[in-house]
Amino acid sequence: MGEGRKYIPGSVLGFVILHQTVIGQEVLQQMPEEPDLVIGCVGGGSNFSGFSFPMLGAKLRGEGFERTRFLAVESKAAPKLTSGRYMYDFPDTGGLLPMVKMLTLGHDYVPPPTHAAGLRYHGAAPACHYWLGRVSSRRGPMGRRRLWRRLAFRQGRGHNTSA
C-alpha cells in the first residue's frame, strides 16, 4: 500500500458482523410475531449474519424461533457457501491482510465481470461457517414467481425487511 493509505476490509471481519447485529436487534423489537422464514443474500456474510444472528441465538438458547427456517442465498458467480472450502485465506485479493479461516473460493478467484460488487467476494466471514447446518444455503438465480411461491406468503402476513 502507498504511504499514508490504509485498508479496512468489510464483511469478513467479526467486528463488522457485530455492528450489523444492531439491525437484527431492531428487527426483533419490531416483529409482531416470529417469521416462518428468514431469507437474505450473502456476499461476505455481514448482512445476513447481522440480520439473522439475534434470531439464531434465540433459537439456539431455546428462546423461540423453533419453527423459523433460515435461508442464505448466494450468487452463482461466487458460490462460497455451497462450493467454497473452509480454510485459511487472505480476506483481500491483494494478499496484504493476515489470513483468516473462512469459507473461500480462494483470494485469487475472479468472478464474471458483470456481477454485483459485494456479492462477488471470494469468501464468507468466519462466523458464517458456524451457522452452516442450521441455515440452508442456496445458489441463485431464483425467479420471482418461484421465490414467492416458495415463500408462500399469505395476504397481510408477509414482512419485507431490508438490511
Backbone as a chain_set.jsonl record, in Angstrom:
{"seq": "MGEGRKYIPGSVLGFVILHQTVIGQEVLQQMPEEPDLVIGCVGGGSNFSGFSFPMLGAKLRGEGFERTRFLAVESKAAPKLTSGRYMYDFPDTGGLLPMVKMLTLGHDYVPPPTHAAGLRYHGAAPACHYWLGRVSSRRGPMGRRRLWRRLAFRQGRGHNTSA", "coords": {"N": [[0.841, -1.19, 0.0], [0.363, 2.273, -0.604], [2.148, 5.062, 0.845], [0.706, 6.485, 3.735], [-1.76, 5.439, 3.233], [-4.536, 3.403, 4.121], [-6.156, 0.258, 4.615], [-9.218, -1.175, 5.228], [-10.916, -4.054, 5.621], [-14.257, -5.221, 4.889], [-17.066, -7.028, 5.31], [-15.933, -9.561, 6.063], [-14.709, -9.577, 8.558], [-15.1, -10.011, 12.108], [-15.893, -7.767, 13.682], [-17.444, -6.24, 12.014], [-19.7, -7.806, 11.55], [-20.637, -7.908, 14.165], [-21.418, -5.209, 14.569], [-23.412, -5.106, 12.632], [-25.393, -6.63, 13.8], [-27.013, -4.934, 15.157], [-29.038, -4.278, 13.433], [-30.434, -6.717, 13.329], [-31.275, -6.82, 16.012], [-33.018, -4.642, 16.082], [-34.948, -5.55, 14.298], [-35.987, -7.703, 15.76], [-37.287, -6.294, 17.816], [-39.288, -5.012, 16.397], [-40.815, -6.921, 15.081], [-43.98, -8.38, 14.793], [-44.562, -11.046, 15.201], [-42.967, -14.297, 15.268], [-41.151, -15.11, 12.345], [-41.867, -17.367, 9.59], [-39.891, -17.863, 7.781], [-36.622, -16.677, 7.305], [-34.83, -14.835, 5.113], [-31.96, -14.003, 3.206], [-29.339, -12.314, 1.38], [-25.947, -13.342, 0.731], [-22.854, -12.005, 0.616], [-20.091, -11.199, 1.645], [-20.975, -11.905, 4.095], [-21.753, -10.339, 6.305], [-24.169, -8.888, 6.191], [-26.339, -10.804, 6.094], [-25.669, -12.316, 8.393], [-25.652, -10.371, 10.458], [-28.318, -9.62, 10.421], [-29.648, -12.049, 10.957], [-28.379, -13.34, 13.16], [-29.196, -12.525, 15.848], [-31.732, -13.772, 15.951], [-31.081, -16.454, 15.391], [-29.472, -16.935, 17.604], [-31.347, -16.769, 19.701], [-32.877, -18.974, 18.989], [-31.021, -21.091, 19.308], [-30.649, -20.937, 22.054], [-33.036, -21.825, 22.933], [-35.109, -20.014, 23.129], [-37.248, -19.379, 21.498], [-38.215, -19.113, 17.986], [-38.257, -21.706, 16.997], [-39.679, -22.866, 14.879], [-38.888, -21.33, 12.79], [-37.278, -21.03, 9.685], [-34.101, -20.577, 8.139], [-32.609, -19.02, 5.409], [-29.891, -18.653, 3.421], [-28.873, -16.935, 0.653], [-26.837, -17.087, -2.119], [-24.811, -15.747, -4.772], [-24.561, -17.277, -7.993], [-22.244, -16.708, -9.259], [-20.254, -16.433, -7.368], [-20.006, -18.77, -5.47], [-19.426, -19.309, -2.557], [-20.497, -20.468, -0.187], [-21.719, -22.869, -0.962], [-19.818, -24.086, -2.567], [-17.319, -23.401, -1.673], [-14.233, -23.824, 0.251], [-13.434, -24.543, 3.657], [-10.977, -22.907, 5.015], [-7.736, -21.402, 5.676], [-7.298, -18.199, 4.357], [-6.549, -15.214, 2.498], [-8.259, -12.228, 3.363], [-8.426, -10.257, 1.521], [-8.002, -9.498, -1.971], [-5.465, -8.814, -2.734], [-3.73, -10.007, -0.97], [-2.638, -8.774, 1.274], [-3.54, -8.521, 3.889], [-3.731, -10.184, 7.14], [-4.188, -13.739, 7.146], [-7.34, -15.422, 7.466], [-9.467, -17.963, 8.818], [-11.9, -19.212, 6.822], [-14.868, -19.773, 4.805], [-14.077, -20.173, 1.516], [-13.415, -19.348, -1.916], [-10.964, -18.914, -2.731], [-8.544, -16.362, -2.622], [-7.648, -15.443, -5.031], [-9.674, -15.842, -6.77], [-11.68, -15.009, -9.54], [-14.611, -13.584, -10.33], [-17.286, -13.551, -12.837], [-17.318, -10.61, -14.955], [-19.673, -9.055, -15.067], [-21.32, -8.51, -12.54], [-22.79, -8.064, -9.315], [-21.233, -5.917, -6.963], [-20.606, -6.425, -3.975], [-21.501, -9.037, -3.765], [-19.752, -10.541, -5.185], [-17.599, -11.284, -3.799], [-14.898, -13.336, -2.682], [-14.924, -14.903, -0.367], [-16.515, -15.994, 2.727], [-17.397, -14.607, 5.843], [-15.685, -15.761, 8.806], [-17.51, -16.393, 10.876], [-19.748, -17.227, 9.494], [-19.353, -19.883, 8.9], [-20.107, -21.2, 11.185], [-22.89, -21.112, 11.239], [-23.621, -22.801, 9.236], [-25.4, -25.707, 8.444], [-27.325, -25.097, 10.261], [-28.55, -23.253, 8.845], [-30.041, -23.026, 5.692], [-28.477, -23.104, 2.541], [-28.459, -21.559, -0.622], [-27.85, -21.371, -4.074], [-28.147, -18.664, -6.336], [-29.58, -18.112, -9.666], [-32.947, -17.289, -8.685], [-36.105, -17.29, -9.867], [-38.584, -14.667, -9.701], [-41.313, -15.46, -9.509], [-41.078, -18.14, -8.693], [-39.759, -17.764, -6.267], [-41.682, -16.325, -4.712], [-43.726, -18.206, -4.658], [-42.437, -20.212, -3.263], [-41.948, -19.01, -0.792], [-44.486, -18.758, 0.088], [-46.25, -16.651, 0.96], [-48.897, -15.366, 2.854], [-51.756, -13.352, 2.441], [-51.331, -10.22, 3.866], [-49.616, -11.203, 5.785], [-46.951, -11.314, 5.168], [-43.652, -10.062, 5.605], [-41.408, -7.672, 4.574], [-38.216, -7.109, 4.968], [-35.448, -5.132, 4.706], [-32.008, -5.144, 5.022]], "CA": [[0.0, 0.0, 0.0], [1.112, 3.513, -0.658], [2.344, 5.76, 2.111], [-0.449, 7.234, 4.208], [-3.014, 4.768, 2.888], [-4.937, 2.304, 4.989], [-7.201, -0.574, 4.044], [-10.003, -1.883, 6.228], [-11.885, -4.911, 4.939], [-15.619, -5.127, 5.417], [-17.862, -8.145, 5.798], [-15.27, -10.784, 6.515], [-14.205, -9.49, 9.93], [-16.119, -10.133, 13.138], [-16.415, -6.501, 14.205], [-18.471, -5.764, 11.09], [-20.903, -8.59, 11.86], [-21.117, -7.456, 15.469], [-22.151, -3.955, 14.38], [-24.605, -5.377, 11.828], [-26.442, -7.244, 14.621], [-27.94, -3.876, 15.569], [-30.185, -4.43, 12.535], [-31.194, -7.863, 13.817], [-31.923, -6.465, 17.278], [-34.15, -3.779, 15.745], [-35.972, -6.406, 13.697], [-36.625, -8.426, 16.869], [-38.178, -5.386, 18.536], [-40.379, -4.554, 15.538], [-41.588, -8.033, 14.53], [-45.167, -8.699, 15.581], [-44.534, -12.476, 15.517], [-41.809, -14.967, 14.685], [-41.381, -15.432, 10.937], [-41.695, -18.748, 9.142], [-38.665, -17.935, 7.003], [-35.736, -15.515, 7.252], [-34.055, -15.013, 3.888], [-31.066, -12.887, 2.937], [-28.222, -12.587, 0.488], [-24.63, -13.431, 1.359], [-21.664, -11.651, -0.145], [-19.076, -11.541, 2.632], [-21.67, -12.523, 5.217], [-22.146, -9.467, 7.414], [-25.569, -8.505, 6.078], [-27.189, -11.907, 6.536], [-25.334, -12.67, 9.778], [-26.129, -9.326, 11.349], [-29.77, -9.668, 10.426], [-30.189, -13.304, 11.477], [-27.723, -13.857, 14.376], [-30.02, -12.416, 17.055], [-32.786, -14.789, 15.909], [-30.434, -17.758, 15.535], [-29.047, -17.042, 19.005], [-32.535, -17.098, 20.491], [-33.245, -20.35, 18.647], [-30.052, -21.999, 19.938], [-30.859, -20.888, 23.508], [-34.379, -22.32, 23.223], [-35.949, -18.858, 23.472], [-38.121, -19.067, 20.374], [-37.793, -19.338, 16.601], [-38.11, -23.139, 16.737], [-40.258, -23.183, 13.573], [-38.324, -20.434, 11.773], [-36.199, -21.54, 8.833], [-33.181, -19.533, 7.707], [-32.116, -19.303, 4.07], [-28.83, -17.765, 2.933], [-28.822, -17.03, -0.804], [-25.592, -16.55, -2.666], [-24.744, -15.631, -6.218], [-23.908, -18.372, -8.709], [-20.935, -16.247, -9.712], [-19.283, -16.567, -6.273], [-20.706, -19.689, -4.563], [-18.525, -19.723, -1.469], [-21.177, -21.303, 0.807], [-22.023, -24.188, -1.499], [-18.665, -24.667, -3.262], [-16.061, -22.978, -1.067], [-13.575, -24.685, 1.233], [-13.178, -23.897, 4.941], [-9.518, -22.919, 5.121], [-7.117, -20.09, 5.839], [-7.133, -17.459, 3.113], [-6.486, -13.765, 2.664], [-9.568, -11.589, 3.197], [-8.344, -9.294, 0.418], [-7.465, -10.115, -3.187], [-4.045, -8.497, -2.852], [-2.934, -10.808, -0.042], [-1.931, -7.88, 2.189], [-4.04, -8.653, 5.258], [-3.489, -11.507, 7.729], [-5.142, -14.775, 6.739], [-8.371, -15.842, 8.417], [-10.091, -19.222, 8.417], [-13.225, -18.872, 6.322], [-15.316, -20.441, 3.585], [-13.478, -19.36, 0.464], [-13.138, -19.857, -3.261], [-9.576, -18.526, -2.973], [-8.449, -14.907, -2.794], [-7.352, -15.148, -6.43], [-10.872, -16.146, -7.556], [-12.172, -13.88, -10.326], [-15.958, -13.862, -10.823], [-17.609, -12.889, -14.11], [-17.261, -9.148, -14.823], [-20.988, -8.434, -14.89], [-21.802, -9.089, -11.289], [-22.915, -7.063, -8.248], [-19.963, -5.743, -6.253], [-20.407, -7.151, -2.725], [-21.811, -10.451, -3.911], [-18.694, -11.204, -5.947], [-16.499, -11.518, -2.868], [-14.432, -14.715, -2.76], [-15.045, -15.653, 0.886], [-17.573, -15.654, 3.683], [-16.846, -14.352, 7.176], [-15.509, -16.975, 9.616], [-18.727, -16.682, 11.649], [-20.721, -17.896, 8.623], [-19.119, -21.327, 8.977], [-20.797, -21.744, 12.347], [-24.313, -21.302, 11.02], [-23.881, -23.853, 8.255], [-26.048, -26.824, 9.118], [-28.504, -24.517, 10.9], [-29.1, -22.361, 7.827], [-29.988, -23.58, 4.342], [-27.792, -22.254, 1.567], [-28.949, -21.758, -1.981], [-27.218, -20.573, -5.115], [-29.088, -18.019, -7.24], [-30.722, -17.216, -9.542], [-34.261, -17.851, -8.419], [-37.084, -16.394, -10.468], [-39.507, -14.01, -8.768], [-42.511, -16.287, -9.321], [-40.687, -19.3, -7.89], [-39.453, -17.295, -4.921], [-42.918, -16.031, -3.986], [-44.416, -19.476, -4.435], [-41.69, -20.926, -2.227], [-42.14, -18.347, 0.496], [-45.89, -18.987, 0.448], [-46.779, -15.548, 1.756], [-50.34, -15.214, 2.931], [-52.119, -11.945, 2.369], [-51.237, -9.491, 5.133], [-48.745, -11.887, 6.737], [-45.555, -11.226, 4.749], [-42.877, -8.901, 6.029], [-40.244, -7.471, 3.735], [-37.261, -6.319, 5.731], [-34.157, -4.997, 4.034], [-30.903, -4.722, 5.882]], "C": [[0.876, 1.241, 0.0], [1.195, 4.176, 0.703], [1.102, 6.575, 2.479], [-1.791, 6.59, 3.88], [-3.274, 3.621, 3.849], [-6.064, 1.553, 4.317], [-7.914, -1.313, 5.165], [-11.019, -2.738, 5.486], [-13.249, -4.82, 5.609], [-16.128, -6.427, 5.996], [-17.117, -9.274, 6.485], [-14.8, -10.739, 7.97], [-15.339, -9.414, 10.946], [-16.71, -8.822, 13.623], [-17.506, -5.939, 13.301], [-19.785, -6.498, 11.367], [-21.491, -8.14, 13.188], [-21.925, -6.171, 15.328], [-23.425, -4.16, 13.569], [-25.721, -6.005, 12.669], [-27.385, -6.202, 15.208], [-29.205, -3.972, 14.712], [-31.062, -5.588, 13.011], [-31.915, -7.584, 15.12], [-33.144, -5.572, 17.026], [-35.292, -4.581, 15.132], [-36.714, -7.165, 14.794], [-37.637, -7.552, 17.612], [-39.418, -5.019, 17.715], [-41.256, -5.675, 14.993], [-42.801, -8.348, 15.386], [-45.227, -10.178, 15.985], [-43.304, -13.089, 14.85], [-42.102, -15.34, 13.236], [-41.249, -16.928, 10.669], [-40.34, -18.922, 8.478], [-37.927, -16.605, 7.072], [-34.822, -15.76, 6.062], [-33.187, -13.786, 3.665], [-29.934, -13.297, 2.027], [-26.922, -12.624, 1.28], [-23.573, -13.078, 0.329], [-20.497, -12.073, 0.728], [-19.684, -12.128, 3.897], [-22.174, -11.594, 6.294], [-23.624, -9.089, 7.373], [-26.477, -9.606, 6.628], [-26.928, -12.265, 7.999], [-25.87, -11.637, 10.758], [-27.629, -9.326, 11.499], [-30.29, -10.897, 11.17], [-29.582, -13.771, 12.802], [-28.555, -13.669, 15.637], [-31.144, -13.463, 17.102], [-32.208, -16.191, 16.067], [-29.971, -17.98, 16.973], [-30.204, -17.422, 19.906], [-32.948, -18.543, 20.241], [-32.316, -21.344, 19.346], [-30.196, -22.038, 21.456], [-32.232, -21.427, 23.91], [-35.345, -21.227, 23.62], [-36.847, -18.438, 22.315], [-37.5, -19.431, 19.04], [-37.593, -20.821, 16.267], [-38.623, -23.518, 15.348], [-39.659, -22.328, 12.452], [-37.207, -21.139, 11.015], [-35.369, -20.355, 8.36], [-32.589, -19.95, 6.363], [-31.118, -18.24, 3.643], [-28.713, -17.984, 1.427], [-27.546, -16.37, -1.288], [-25.679, -16.506, -4.182], [-24.086, -16.869, -6.811], [-22.488, -17.986, -9.11], [-19.86, -16.351, -8.631], [-19.887, -17.465, -5.186], [-19.847, -20.214, -3.416], [-19.189, -20.61, -0.427], [-21.383, -22.726, 0.31], [-20.84, -24.853, -2.187], [-17.324, -24.309, -2.635], [-15.494, -24.014, -0.107], [-13.343, -23.887, 2.506], [-11.684, -24.013, 5.204], [-9.002, -21.501, 5.372], [-6.914, -19.459, 4.466], [-7.039, -15.975, 3.446], [-7.88, -13.173, 2.508], [-9.584, -10.565, 2.059], [-7.691, -9.974, -0.784], [-5.974, -9.845, -3.371], [-3.151, -9.306, -1.928], [-2.146, -9.974, 0.946], [-2.31, -8.092, 3.652], [-3.731, -10.039, 5.814], [-4.577, -12.492, 7.309], [-6.129, -15.06, 7.865], [-8.956, -17.152, 7.905], [-11.546, -18.927, 8.06], [-13.603, -19.797, 5.175], [-14.839, -19.586, 2.425], [-13.367, -20.113, -0.854], [-11.682, -19.579, -3.625], [-9.491, -17.043, -3.261], [-8.116, -14.499, -4.221], [-8.54, -15.47, -7.354], [-11.361, -14.879, -8.266], [-13.562, -14.239, -10.858], [-16.192, -13.198, -12.176], [-17.672, -11.375, -13.927], [-18.614, -8.468, -14.616], [-21.661, -9.049, -13.674], [-21.813, -8.019, -10.214], [-21.691, -7.076, -7.342], [-19.797, -6.61, -5.011], [-20.629, -8.64, -2.856], [-20.761, -11.21, -4.702], [-17.49, -11.529, -5.068], [-16.161, -13.01, -2.807], [-14.66, -15.545, -1.494], [-16.233, -15.21, 1.713], [-16.929, -15.534, 5.056], [-16.71, -15.65, 7.969], [-16.765, -17.363, 10.4], [-19.77, -17.413, 10.802], [-20.555, -19.408, 8.667], [-19.929, -21.945, 10.116], [-22.294, -21.903, 12.136], [-24.631, -22.298, 9.93], [-24.41, -25.081, 8.992], [-27.295, -26.365, 9.864], [-29.257, -23.623, 9.916], [-28.988, -23.058, 6.479], [-29.286, -22.59, 3.433], [-28.32, -22.591, 0.185], [-28.205, -20.832, -2.913], [-28.287, -19.956, -5.995], [-28.826, -18.477, -8.654], [-32.004, -17.977, -9.206], [-35.256, -16.851, -8.966], [-38.057, -15.855, -9.439], [-40.734, -14.88, -8.497], [-42.19, -17.49, -8.434], [-40.41, -18.895, -6.448], [-40.732, -17.056, -4.124], [-43.72, -17.293, -3.712], [-43.757, -20.233, -3.283], [-41.905, -20.308, -0.853], [-43.567, -18.51, 1.005], [-46.43, -17.898, 1.373], [-48.299, -15.58, 1.727], [-50.641, -13.728, 2.983], [-52.074, -11.324, 3.77], [-50.287, -10.115, 6.141], [-47.265, -11.728, 6.393], [-44.9, -9.953, 5.229], [-41.652, -8.817, 5.136], [-39.297, -6.545, 4.475], [-35.953, -6.291, 4.976], [-33.137, -4.493, 5.008], [-29.97, -3.848, 5.098]], "O": [[1.984, 1.245, 0.537], [0.405, 3.883, 1.601], [0.526, 7.265, 1.638], [-2.841, 7.138, 4.213], [-2.35, 2.96, 4.323], [-6.835, 2.125, 3.547], [-7.277, -2.0, 5.963], [-11.889, -2.207, 4.795], [-13.366, -4.392, 6.757], [-15.673, -6.872, 7.049], [-17.648, -9.882, 7.414], [-14.519, -11.788, 8.55], [-16.393, -8.835, 10.684], [-17.896, -8.759, 13.944], [-18.399, -5.235, 13.773], [-20.851, -5.883, 11.412], [-22.708, -8.006, 13.319], [-23.005, -6.055, 15.908], [-24.416, -3.464, 13.791], [-26.888, -5.922, 12.287], [-28.453, -6.554, 15.707], [-30.313, -3.77, 15.209], [-32.283, -5.458, 13.087], [-33.036, -8.049, 15.324], [-34.177, -5.728, 17.677], [-36.462, -4.322, 15.413], [-37.941, -7.259, 14.759], [-38.712, -8.018, 17.989], [-40.477, -4.745, 18.279], [-42.344, -5.403, 14.486], [-42.664, -8.562, 16.591], [-45.859, -10.528, 16.982], [-42.683, -12.478, 13.98], [-43.189, -15.833, 12.932], [-40.605, -17.656, 11.425], [-39.712, -19.975, 8.586], [-38.526, -15.541, 6.917], [-34.122, -16.771, 6.006], [-33.621, -12.66, 3.906], [-29.606, -14.478, 1.914], [-26.806, -12.024, 2.348], [-23.416, -13.754, -0.688], [-19.969, -13.175, 0.576], [-18.989, -12.773, 4.683], [-22.962, -12.021, 7.138], [-24.262, -8.982, 8.42], [-27.287, -9.361, 7.522], [-27.87, -12.492, 8.758], [-26.472, -11.991, 11.772], [-28.154, -9.063, 12.581], [-31.257, -10.804, 11.926], [-30.226, -14.543, 13.513], [-28.617, -14.594, 16.446], [-31.467, -13.98, 18.171], [-32.766, -17.02, 16.784], [-30.068, -19.091, 17.496], [-30.07, -18.287, 20.772], [-33.324, -19.256, 21.171], [-32.782, -22.332, 19.914], [-29.9, -23.057, 22.081], [-32.555, -21.478, 25.097], [-36.296, -21.474, 24.361], [-37.168, -17.257, 22.177], [-36.403, -19.987, 18.975], [-36.839, -21.151, 15.351], [-38.057, -24.402, 14.705], [-39.912, -22.594, 11.277], [-36.319, -21.755, 11.605], [-35.89, -19.251, 8.202], [-32.129, -21.079, 6.196], [-31.464, -17.065, 3.52], [-28.479, -19.107, 0.98], [-27.224, -15.243, -0.912], [-26.529, -17.158, -4.788], [-23.172, -17.443, -6.219], [-21.63, -18.852, -9.281], [-18.671, -16.358, -8.95], [-20.238, -16.985, -4.109], [-19.579, -21.412, -3.322], [-18.509, -21.441, 0.175], [-21.239, -23.681, 1.073], [-20.85, -26.069, -2.376], [-16.296, -24.86, -3.027], [-16.18, -24.955, 0.295], [-13.083, -22.685, 2.446], [-11.186, -25.078, 5.57], [-9.753, -20.53, 5.287], [-6.423, -20.1, 3.537], [-7.405, -15.544, 4.539], [-8.618, -13.576, 1.608], [-10.646, -10.068, 1.684], [-6.916, -10.917, -0.624], [-5.297, -10.579, -4.091], [-1.931, -9.293, -2.088], [-1.093, -10.406, 1.416], [-1.495, -7.869, 4.547], [-3.495, -10.973, 5.047], [-5.738, -12.119, 7.139], [-5.802, -14.956, 9.047], [-8.942, -17.419, 6.703], [-12.32, -18.454, 8.892], [-12.759, -20.516, 4.64], [-15.161, -18.4, 2.356], [-13.244, -21.338, -0.893], [-11.221, -19.962, -4.7], [-10.272, -16.516, -4.054], [-8.282, -13.336, -4.586], [-8.42, -15.379, -8.576], [-11.443, -13.811, -7.66], [-13.688, -15.096, -11.733], [-15.388, -12.375, -12.612], [-18.042, -10.901, -12.853], [-18.667, -7.387, -14.03], [-22.459, -9.98, -13.779], [-20.939, -7.152, -10.197], [-21.178, -8.141, -6.998], [-18.912, -7.466, -4.992], [-20.014, -9.426, -2.136], [-20.883, -12.424, -4.868], [-16.469, -12.004, -5.567], [-17.058, -13.851, -2.875], [-14.594, -16.773, -1.549], [-16.868, -14.192, 1.437], [-16.012, -16.287, 5.384], [-17.537, -16.549, 7.819], [-17.045, -18.551, 10.563], [-20.595, -18.147, 11.346], [-21.529, -20.139, 8.488], [-20.381, -23.086, 10.015], [-22.917, -22.743, 12.786], [-25.8, -22.616, 9.713], [-23.902, -25.438, 10.055], [-28.219, -27.152, 10.075], [-30.424, -23.284, 10.117], [-27.942, -23.622, 6.161], [-29.481, -21.38, 3.547], [-28.59, -23.749, -0.134], [-27.958, -19.668, -2.597], [-29.241, -20.637, -6.372], [-27.862, -19.22, -8.84], [-32.099, -19.183, -9.434], [-35.249, -15.685, -8.569], [-38.326, -16.502, -8.426], [-41.144, -15.014, -7.344], [-42.955, -17.814, -7.526], [-40.785, -19.606, -5.516], [-40.857, -17.527, -2.994], [-44.326, -17.429, -2.649], [-44.436, -20.817, -2.439], [-42.031, -21.025, 0.139], [-43.824, -18.411, 2.205], [-46.993, -18.186, 2.429], [-48.904, -15.8, 0.678], [-49.855, -12.945, 3.517], [-52.685, -11.823, 4.715], [-50.16, -9.605, 7.254], [-46.409, -11.982, 7.24], [-45.523, -8.892, 5.256], [-40.937, -9.805, 4.969], [-39.546, -5.345, 4.593], [-35.409, -7.344, 4.643], [-33.373, -3.529, 5.735], [-28.966, -3.38, 5.634]]}, "num_chains": 1, "name": "protein.A"}
